Amino acid sequence: MSVIRWVVAVVLLASLVLASSWTLSPANGAAPSCTVQRDGNVWLCITPGAFCPKAAHKLYGYSKGKMIRNRCTWYASSRRLRWAPAPIKPVVCPTPTVTVTVTPVDTP
């Protein structure tokens, strides 16, 4: 009887391993992982709140999921550089300028 239990346990374990590999494969819809990349003065695929490199200090980065803008800032409490939410810049619309030109009309 113990041999049958051992065989059943091995079969169940193998089925769990196969099922977990099926659900984690990118072909089944799982999102591919991204890595931090520098593109000029912008960093892509960062994790908000995580440590940022010294080269990114005072630069902007965009988070991996929602593309939220973050800035690499110095935290005095931990004495580390971290990605923090960037302040939102107010949009200033230029005031329109109107010029009026008057031309005289000759009357007969």
C-alpha positions in Angstrom: 0.0 0.0 0.0 2.9 2.4 0.7 4.1 2.0 -2.9 0.7 3.2 -4.3 0.8 6.2 -2.0 4.3 7.1 -3.1 3.3 6.8 -6.8 0.2 9.0 -6.2 2.3 11.6 -4.4 4.9 11.7 -7.3 2.1 12.0 -9.9 0.4 14.9 -7.9 3.8 16.6 -7.4 4.6 16.3 -11.2 1.1 17.7 -12.1 1.6 20.7 -9.8 5.0 21.5 -11.3 3.6 21.3 -14.8 0.6 23.4 -13.9 2.8 26.1 -12.4 5.1 26.2 -15.4 2.0 26.5 -17.7 0.7 29.5 -15.8 4.1 31.3 -15.6 5.0 31.0 -19.3 4.8 34.3 -21.3 2.9 32.5 -24.1 -0.1 32.1 -21.8 -0.5 35.9 -21.2 1.9 36.6 -18.4 3.5 40.0 -18.7 7.2 39.9 -19.6 9.5 41.4 -17.0 11.3 44.6 -17.9 14.6 45.9 -16.8 15.8 49.4 -16.0 17.1 51.1 -19.1 18.5 54.5 -19.7 17.3 56.4 -22.7 19.2 59.7 -22.9 18.2 61.7 -19.7 15.2 59.4 -19.0 15.2 56.1 -17.2 12.5 53.5 -18.2 11.0 50.6 -16.3 11.9 51.8 -12.8 10.2 50.7 -9.5 8.9 53.7 -7.5 10.5 53.8 -4.0 13.5 51.7 -5.1 17.1 52.8 -5.0 18.3 54.7 -8.0 21.8 54.9 -9.4 24.0 57.9 -8.8 24.0 58.6 -12.5 20.2 59.2 -12.3 20.3 61.8 -9.6 17.9 64.7 -10.4 16.7 62.9 -13.6 13.3 61.5 -14.4 12.2 57.9 -14.8 8.9 56.2 -15.7 7.5 53.3 -13.8 7.0 49.9 -15.3 3.3 49.5 -15.0 1.5 52.8 -15.3 4.3 54.9 -16.8 4.1 57.3 -13.8 6.8 60.0 -13.8 9.3 59.7 -10.9 12.4 61.6 -10.0 15.6 60.3 -8.5 15.9 62.3 -5.2 18.1 62.2 -2.1 16.4 61.0 1.1 18.2 62.5 4.1 16.6 60.0 6.5 18.1 57.0 4.8 21.0 58.8 3.1 20.1 57.1 -0.2 18.9 58.0 -3.6 15.4 56.7 -4.3 12.8 57.1 -7.0 10.0 59.4 -5.7 6.9 60.7 -7.4 7.8 63.8 -9.5 5.9 67.1 -8.9 3.3 67.8 -11.5 4.1 70.7 -13.6 1.3 73.2 -14.1 0.3 73.7 -17.7 0.5 77.4 -18.6 -1.3 78.3 -21.8 0.0 81.4 -23.6 -2.4 84.3 -23.9 -3.5 84.9 -27.4 -2.5 88.2 -29.0 -4.8 89.9 -31.4 -3.6 92.4 -33.9 -6.0 94.5 -35.9 -5.0 96.3 -39.0 -7.2 99.0 -40.5 -6.9 99.8 -44.2 -8.7 102.9 -45.7 -11.2 102.2 -48.4 -11.5 104.6 -51.4 -15.1 105.6 -52.1 -16.0 106.8 -55.7 
